[in-house]
Amino acid sequence: MIIEKFSQSSQSLIEKACRLAVKKNHAYVTHWHLMSVLQAEQRGITSIPGIRSETITLKIDLRLAELPKALRDAQQTPISRDLESLLIRSDDVSQEARHHKITLKGLQVALLERE
């Protein structure tokens, strides 16, 4: 997927998710990294009625702790197939809303559909 298709805020979010995966020495960038960044920035998944922010953060942290680590000589941290599918779905959502770029809202909707 071409990064230029994403809005500036979406590009920033994806970059932060990639950085998080590298910092945690994970083998892949996943939707859990994306959710973690969104949660940390209070941009969307915290507003689910009846669910406390701390509960969501704990679930995300537990999932991140379970992810496989990168091999010692790994040179890159690719995105997972699940995240790739989520990005494609966010493109569909953004197009359905007649946006020219893939927006944060498109990413949020795709994440909520996923979980």
N, C-alpha and C positions, 0 to 999 in steps of 0.2 A: 504494500500500500504506500502511496506517495505521501510523504509528510506534509507537502504543501496543500494537500486537501483538508488539513486540519486547521482550525482557527488558532490564533496565537495562544490563547489560554489552554486549548486542548494540547497543542504541541508542548507547552510548558509542563502540563500534567504528565504527559507520556515520558518526557525527559526525566522528570522527578521520579517516576516509577522505575525507569531504567537505572537511575543512580541508586535507588533504594535496593534493587536486586543486586547490584554490584557490591554495595556496602555490606550487604548480608551474605555475600559470597554464594548466591544462588545460581543454579545452572541455567535457569530461564527467567525471563520477566513474565509474570502472570497477571491475571486480573486481580489477584490478591494485592499485588504491589500497587496497582492502580487504585483499588479501594482504600488502601492504607493512606495513600497521598490525599485522596479526596476527603477521607475522614479527618486527617490531620489539619486540612485547610477548611474544614467545616463547610463544604460546598454542596452537600446534597444528600448523602445517604443517612445523615443524622436526623433528617426530618420525617422519618417513618413514624406515623402515629403509634403510640403504645410501646415503642422500643427505645430504651435508654441508650444514649451515646456510648456510655461505658461498656454496655453489652456488645455493641457492634465492634468497638475497638478491641475488646478481648477476643472475640471470634476471629477477627482479622489477624491479630497477633498470634493466636494459636495456629491458624492455617499457615502463616508465614514460617513459623518454627518447624513445621512438618515438611517444608519444601526441600528437595534435594540440593545438595551443595555442588558447586562447580568443581570440575577436576582441577588439580593443581596447575596444570599447564594450559588451562583454557584461556584463549585470547579474546573471546567475545562472549556476550551474554545475550543470546537471541530471545525473541519473544516466543511464547508457547503457542501451540495451535489454538488453544482455547482463547487466548488473548487476541490472536489474529482473527478468529471468528467473531469475537466481541467487537473489534474495530470495524469489521465489515458490516456488522449489524448496526453499529452507531452511524455508519455512512448511510445505510438505508433509512434509518430514523431521521437523520438530518435532511436527506433528500425528500422524504415524505412531508417534512415541515417546510419544504421549499427553501432551505438554506443552501447557500453556495459552498459553504465550508462545513466540515464536521465539527459540531459545536460541543461544548461541555454538556449541554442538555441531552444531546444525542448519546454521548458516552454514559451519562447517568441513567438514561432510559434503558440502554443496552445492559448495563450492570444490574439494574433492578429486575429486568427480564431474566437474567442469568441466574440470579439467586432467588 
